[in-house]
Amino acid sequence: METRYTVKPKELIQTEVKPVKTRMMADGSLFVDFGKAAFGTLLVPLPEKPGRKSIVVHLGEKLSSNGRIDRNPPGTVRYIRIEQKPDRQRNPCRIVIPPDKRNTGPAAIKMPPHIGEVFPFRYAEIEDATGINPLAIRQVCVHYPFNENASSFKSTNSILNAVWELCKYSIKATSFCGIYVDGDRERIPYEGDAYINQLGHYCVDKEYSMARYTLEYLIQHPTWPTEWQFHSIMMAWEDYMHTGETQTLATFYQDLCVKTLIDLAREDGLISTESELCREEFEKRLHLHHPRYTFRHGLRDLVDWPQGERDGHEMLPVNTVVNAFHYRVLILMSRIASVLGRREDQQRFAKQAARVKEAINRLLFDRERGVYIDGEGSGHASLHSNMFALAFGLVPEEQRERVASFVRSRGMACSVYGAQYLLEALYLNGEDRYALELLTARQERSWWNMIRVGSTITMEAWDWKYKNNLDWNHAWGAAPANIIPRFLMGIRPLKPGFSKILIQPRPGTLESAEIKLPTIRGTVVAKFENYPQKPFVLEVEIPEGTTARIDIPRPAHADTSVRVDGKLMRGMPNGKFLTIDQLDSGHHIIKREHV
């Protein structure tokens, strides 16, 4: 099958990075620290030295306890020794990275020949370095075009600021293939990874081609997890909402319909990949069977990864997490069908979504305990069964507090991937304070821990003991890159292409924060002040050609008086918010009149 695309990706860029620290070692080696890890190679200016037959360099992501590159790092944290014959016609000497069997296989994305192989490293050691000018050494960083100034964030919480910077840089650094990949170990695009990468990329740069190219690749070259099929639909919807363009939706509409897995539904709407309906013929319609992939063909439920991050989830044929995703994408496909003028499909998907929601709440919700069980016939309730139900709007209003209470009781009992949906569930259900606690936590299962152990790109897992082959360069760990702008600061598109913007800050206990967020219509700027015993203040810049709905936090039973640009008016009560609708482009200050 020939792969089709509606977009052409941009050319990769090679940026030369100066050292931030160098020192000569007692053994004559030169140690170089570039400050951050990047995918690329090394440029070394070599002085004339009679008899020099080779140059030996060591590249790595991690330091050992003696302050030198760790030559036996845990998991698949990267280290390599390269011995190379200098080319006297080329100085500085460009280190040639040898191919790695793990990430250059049939399913891996290959580097362009004019760039060559790359390696993720922050540190370099050059043997026999006498005469080498340390300040002239360069790390060659390979990445997709990236505007550093397109976005910014700062707040009164230093940990939150550091987490934002870690995740923003992770989006740039892991773009080295020109398509979203899983990191360096395999360099294979995966839908779940790509969705988190896509959302983060939108929030840190005004860039849409890489996400769309990845989406269209994955529709035609899917991977095995059941939930990953659903993520293609989620990616397609976010592409439309952020750009307003329908070409991908129209071109791949039939493929997206199949990816709802509606063809596996039993009479009550619930699905199972162990159903007799899930035969090879159906999987071929998903494009699952193709020679590029050497891993297991066929669908397999994931819930979370690695398996130890499932909070004990009981894996049963009718899986609550899978069916929660199924419900979510039926809702999205109903919207996609409506956008494309397919009225009958719109009604069919909406009707099926209602059937699935009813069945989940009838068969998979334990009313006595107030929790969702893991599947049909299960007695166990995991964090995942409940956080996905909350995130996707399955929980009846009268049960939300009980389910949210259970979710809070489980802590961060999920992977860095699952954290995306845990945080969404919390923010969408009024748990702003707890969500902020998780974003700024200092324990082992936190983004601060990634910084503490020395990684400058988000890690594949919270720590190596949770995934013994983890790497230090996985963008699926960068959920805060989108959670902070989209939920803490509350900026999301209400209408396609940001023709109408939602600005709904959920500060929790955060006293002040400001953000610059790129959109296809222009830059949105928002700043709030949330100091105790003072009125809440929100200052915004809305781009030309769009309007905004502003929701500011409303304390229980508070007055609805609001000042907009100094003019007193009434905000519309909207749950825990006061709403000002249809605010025009330009600069505005919204102030709650009372504390």
C-alpha positions, 0 to 999 in steps of 0.5 A: 500500500502506498502511503498517502499524505496531505502535507509535506514535512519541513526540512530538519535543522542542524543547530550548533550548540556551544559548551556551557562547561569544560575541564581537562581531566588528569588523564589528558581527556577533555570533558565537555558539558553542553547543558542539555541533551540533544540528538545529533553529533559532535564537531571537534576542531583538531590541531595539527599533530604528527602521527595522530591516527584516530580520535576517540570520543565518549558521548552520554546522557548521564554522569556517574558519581565521579563526575564523568560520563556514566559508561554503564547507565541503567535502562537504555540511558545512552552511552557510546564510545566512538573511535574515528580516523580524522579526515584531514580535508575536513576540520573541525572533525564531524563525529560519525555516529554508527547505526544501532540495530535497535533503532534502524530496523524495518519499522524505524524512521530513518534519518535523512542521508545528508544528516546521517545518524544521530545520538542523544547526548549532553556530555562528551569526553575527548581522549588525548585532547592536548591542544584542542580548543574547548570553546570551539567544540560544538554539539550539532543538535538536529531538530524540526524547525522550532521558534524558541520565542513562540511560547513562554510560561512563568509563575510564582512556583519555581518547580512548576517553571522548571517542569514547564521548561523541561517539557517544552525543551523535550518537544523540540529535542525529540523532533529529530526524526521529523515525525513523532517517534517513541524516543531513541530505543526504537524510533517508531511512531506510536499513536499514544505517544504522538497524541501527547507530543502533538498537544505539547507541540501546539502549545510551545510552537506555532507548528502544525505540519509535523503533527499532521504528517505523523497522524497520516502516517499512523493512520496507515501504519498503526501499532498494536495497542487497542487504545492507540487506534482511538488516538488517531481519531483524537489526533485528527480532531485536535488537528481540526480544532487547532487549524480549522482545516478539514482535508485530513478528516475528508481524506482519511474519513473511512479509515477513522470510522474503522478506528472507532472499532464500532464493528466489534460492538455487541448489542449493548454497544460495548466492545472487546478485542477478544470478540470473534468479530476481531478477526484478521480480516477486520485487522487488515481494515485497520492496516495492522498487518504489514511487513514493516513491523516485526512485533505481534500483529493484531490488537491487544489492550494496553490500559497503561505501559509498562504493565506494572503501571496499571494499578493492578488493573484486571485485564478482562475481555470487556475492558472498562478503559478500552470502552471509555476510549471507545465512548470518547471517539464515538463522540468525536466521530459524530462531530467529525461526521457533522463537520463533513456534512455526513448527517446519517453517520453523525446520528449513528455515532451519537446514538452508539455513544449514548448506548455505550455510556448507558452500558458502562454505567449500568454494568461497570459501575459499582454503585455501592462503592462509588467506583468503576470496576476494571471490566465485566466480571471484575471486583477490582477498581483501578485508578485507570478505570476511574480517571478515564471515565472522569476525563471522558465525561462518562461519570453522572454528575451525582457520582463525580465527587465519589469517583474523584475521591477514589482517584485522589486516593490512588495518587500517581499510580500510573505511568507518565503517559497515564498522567496526561489523562489523570491530570485532565480528569482532575482539572475537568472535575474541579480538582485544581489544587490536587492537580497542581500538587501533582505537577509540582510534586517532589517525590519519585513519581514526578517531573521534578524527579526527572530533573533531579536525576539529571535528565534534561528531556522527559523520561520514558518512566518515572524512574528506571525501577518502574521500567528497567529499559527506560530511556531519557528522551521520551516526549510521551512524558511531557504532558505538562507542556500541554496541561499547563497551557490548556488546563492550568491557564485554561486556553483551548479552542472553542471553535475550529482554528481558534476562531473562538477561544476559551480562557479558563484559568484553574489556578488552585493555590498558585498565586500568579502565572503568565503565559504566551501561547501560539495559535494559528490566529496569533499569540494569546497572552494571559496573566492572572493574580490569585493572591489570598484575600484579594480579588482575582485578576486576569489580564489577556491579549486576544489576537485579531480575528477571534473572540474569547469566552472568559471564565474566572474562578468564582468562590462558593456563593460569591457575588457575580460582579466583575469589572471588565476594563474598568466597567462594572458588569455581571458575570454569568454563573457557570459552575465554579466560574463566572463567564464573560462571553464574546470578548473581542480581540485586544487587551483586556483586564477582568477583575472579580469585584469581591474577594 
